[in-house]
């Protein structure tokens, strides 16, 4: 029976002598929640964890696109689409998208994630030629104008190739590298960092009564298997970011379980990205049917994830998230970045 270990993440400045850091950061753990399928959970000291589990959780994560991961990083969302769930059509033209990308850089985005295909529930597949036509001029202009690394949000190798030629430096695949079998090989050949996300089904069908035996462990197993597949394809493990895929084939209860126990995914040994911004479950729980009014709930979820050591937050509201992180850091550590 496979045992899983979720570190019980702490942040107090005084810690036991046997405590270990979480992913090389100031956060630490001395105990973990031990989980097995069909068995009750129990808390164990790190001395009762396998050495490989302790090492996977505690080892520092390598920089991604030149960004160290010793503090939370913000990935700004730039949808160049007419039908995204939150801002579809607002920046579907290149000029509007480029201007918004520049603004996100000024607001403090550490990365900008450009996408030309909506992956909202019920969205239809976009031909790769149309996707390229949407994203290529935007990425090319932003690559010229700003110093912030750009990622491409796509499931397709042809789109990734065009985006990288235009200046993108990371490939973010919401299908978890299951849609286009050539994409992993392309990323390996080019030495690109990647983000592998869990999704159940495709955007057209993913919210049709999603079911899991154990949502947390099922998604852990999927991501661990995909990381192994990507390394076999030639992508270096230190170039892989993992994303549990909030809202992609999950109910409200599934999403909450993943966020509550997201520290489990540190045991895979890769940086964790959370993309919960403005998602439907936030609207349901905060009575905000209009996606543009979900920033407060999105920030609350983001801070809960950062408290568990999540390294990358994929967000629509860059300035607001940056301000929240600055205040959270000041309260927790006393660090004010010179303020």
HELIX and SHEET records of a PDB file:
HELIX    1   1 UNK A   46  UNK A   48  5                                   3    
HELIX    2   2 UNK A   51  UNK A   58  1                                   8    
HELIX    3   3 UNK A   94  UNK A  107  1                                  14    
HELIX    4   4 UNK A  128  UNK A  145  1                                  18    
HELIX    5   5 UNK A  157  UNK A  166  1                                  10    
HELIX    6   6 UNK A  181  UNK A  190  1                                  10    
HELIX    7   7 UNK A  215  UNK A  233  1                                  19    
HELIX    8   8 UNK A  237  UNK A  239  5                                   3    
HELIX    9   9 UNK A  252  UNK A  260  1                                   9    
HELIX   10  10 UNK A  262  UNK A  268  5                                   7    
HELIX   11  11 UNK A  280  UNK A  286  1                                   7    
HELIX   12  12 UNK A  291  UNK A  293  5                                   3    
HELIX   13  13 UNK A  295  UNK A  306  1                                  12    
HELIX   14  14 UNK A  318  UNK A  333  1                                  16    
SHEET    1   A 3 UNK A   4  UNK A   7  0                                        
SHEET    2   A 3 UNK A  31  UNK A  35 -1                                        
SHEET    3   A 3 UNK A  42  UNK A  45 -1                                        
SHEET    1   B 2 UNK A  20  UNK A  21  0                                        
SHEET    2   B 2 UNK A  28  UNK A  29 -1                                        
SHEET    1   C 9 UNK A  73  UNK A  79  0                                        
SHEET    2   C 9 UNK A 111  UNK A 115  1                                        
SHEET    3   C 9 UNK A 149  UNK A 153  1                                        
SHEET    4   C 9 UNK A 170  UNK A 173  1                                        
SHEET    5   C 9 UNK A 193  UNK A 197  1                                        
SHEET    6   C 9 UNK A 240  UNK A 243  1                                        
SHEET    7   C 9 UNK A 271  UNK A 274  1                                        
SHEET    8   C 9 UNK A 312  UNK A 315  1                                        
SHEET    9   C 9 UNK A  73  UNK A  79  1                                        
END                                                                             
